[in-house]
Amino acid sequence: SDGSIRLHQMTSECPLMQWNNSTNGQPIIALQWALTRPAVFFALDAASNIYIWDLLENDLLPVAKETIPSEKVAAMAVLGEPEKANGLLGIVLAKESGQIDIQYVKKKWASP
């Protein structure tokens, strides 16, 4: 609810990494790992900002932030085919109006 993200190992209560205030205090609505690149994850906050984290590129801050200005985003899902080498990766955004938007991710964050 405060925008902090914690990365846990299944065998420990203590987080491996913790990023406080990663969304400038906005609650996180969804967080999803990339299906084609294990070091990448996406976070959606309550202000319809999508944060892209690539832990191999930078483990302190998101590598990109995209604001969806037109309408509030209610949910996010990640799509991709990890068994294929093409590295195609997309984000499905469900807006409050019921409209669905699919955005494809740059190859550098999608390729295995």
N, C-alpha and C positions, 0 to 999 in steps of 0.2 A: 503493500500500500504506500510505501514511501519512495519507491523507485530503486531500491537496492536489489542487487542480484547476487546470489551465492551459488558457487559451484561446489557440489559435494561429491565425495566418493562414497559408494554404497556401504562401505564397511566402517565409516566414521561419522560421528555426530558433528565434528568440526569441519567447516568448509575448507576446501583447498584454496579457493580464491573468493574474495568478496569485493564487490564494487558498490560503494555507498553512493546514494544520490545520483545514480547513473542516468536518470531521466529528469534531472532538475526538480525532483520531488513529485513528479506525476506518477500515479499508480500504474503498475504494469498490468495490462489486460491479458497479454499472451506472450509466451516465449517458446520458440521452436528451434531445434537444431536443424541444420541443413542436412538433407538426405544424401547429398553427393560429396560433401566435404566435411569431415568430422570436426574440424576446428572452428567452424562457422556456426553462429546462431543469430537469430533475429528476435528482437523484443519490440512489442507494440505497446505504447503508453496510452493513457486516457485522453491525451490531446491529439491523437491520430498521428503520432510520430513513430516511424519505424527506425530502429537502430540496428545496424549491421555490425556484428562483432566477428573479427577474424583473429583468433588467439595466436596464430602463427605470425601475423603481421604486427599486432599490438595487443598486449594482454592488460593494458591499463585503461584504454578508452575504446569506444566504438570506432570503427574505421570509416563509417558513413552514417548519415542521418537523413532520412527522407520524410518530409511532411506531406500529408495528404490533405490539401486545403479545402477541397470542394465539399466534403461531407464527413461527418464523424464515422470512424471505422469501429464496428462493434466486435469483430472477430478476425483472426488471421490463421491461415494454415499454410504449410509449406508443401510444395509438390516437386517431384523429381523421380528419376529412375536410377537408383544407385548402382544397379547391375550393368548399366550401359556406360560406355566410356565417353559419350558426347558431353557430359557435364551439364546437361540442361536442368535448370533449377528455377522454380517460380514461387511467387508468394500469392496466395489467394486472399483477397480482402473482402469481407462482408460488411457493407455499409448499413447504417441504421434504416435506410429506406428500403432495404432488401436487395439493392443492386450488388452484384458480384463483380469484382475487378481482379484481373490476373496481371501481375507484373513479373517480367523475367529479370533475373539477377545477372549482373556482369559475369563473364566467364572466369575472371580472376577469383571470384568468391564461390564459384560453382564447380570448377574443375577439381577432380580428386587429386 
